Amino acid sequence: MKKFVKPLLAALIVTTTAAASMAFAQQAPKPEQVIKWRQSVYQVLAWNNGRIKASVDGTYNKDEVIRAANAIAAIANSGLGALYPAGTETGKGWRETTVKPELFTEQAKAGEAARKFITEANELAKVAATGDAGAVKVAFGKLGQTCKGCHDDFRKKD
Amino acid sequence: MKKFVKPLLAALIVTTTAAASMAFAQQAPKPEQVIKWRQSVYQVLAWNNGRIKASVDGTYNKDEVIRAANAIAAIANSGLGALYPAGTETGKGWRETTVKPELFTEQAKAGEAARKFITEANELAKVAATGDAGAVKVAFGKLGQTCKGCHDDFRKKD
């Protein structure tokens, strides 16, 4: 049997290594891909933000606001911190990242900013469901403040 | 009073026109912006898709799958059809659009593809909440089929 042991062990090692590599590849996509994903997240947030703004500033469309607010809330709750792994402080996704180094060096502050964003996004989704345009305007304003706060602290000007 | 009437009318016209322009700007953003938004939507879907795949193929993480499935479902339900207005058949967002003309000319078929995607995205989110990895795998496979179907029919190869 001994002659089979080594090949078997070798096969096991190869298999395990391949599996580990695959797992690693899944857990750690390329920095440029991660930067592209996070740049895309903010575009999707901007699209939905604009739709709510159109309702708040113009003719209120309850269903449109619900759809947009739910998308923002689900994205806010999706674990966006995973899109800022070490190694993505600089680099190009769709374009050069505009993240400031502070996001990576002041993690407690960044985490607090993220929590505020999540809280206000959830509140907006809750209020949107009621169709109360006035309450949506207030919640939307508060959400906007959390966006602005994070941009001021952690995003370079274009 | 007559001398005040004309300026007042003029001011009213200017104000109304400005308001109408603003409303128009909100309702019809530039084609390149719309294309950028929709390209971003698919990147965000791909990110979340990859996270579910990592759980299905590797170590199952219930919370991660819930977060990702909820993001996919909320985006699916957000009214993505609005990202394909007339005038965006061609053009550059982050890059040249890869949409096929058929998406605009075969709207019933495109609508049916969208409905299938929404149905399976909602089913996946529902199943994800139970934490049943096997059921998630099945639902995730079905969702993937709706993605593939739409890509085959309505997306040019890269």
Interface residues (C-beta under 8 A of the other chain):
Chain A: M22 A23 Q26 Q27 P29 K36 W37 Q39 S40 V41 Q43 V44 A46 W47 N48 G50 R51 K53 A54 D57 G58 E64 R67 A68 N70 A71 A73 A74 I75 N77 S78 G79 A82 L83 W94
Chain B: M22 A23 Q26 Q27 P29 K36 W37 Q39 S40 V41 Q43 V44 A46 W47 N48 G50 R51 K53 A54 D57 G58 T59 E64 R67 A68 N70 A71 A73 A74 I75 N77 S78 G79 A82 L83 W94
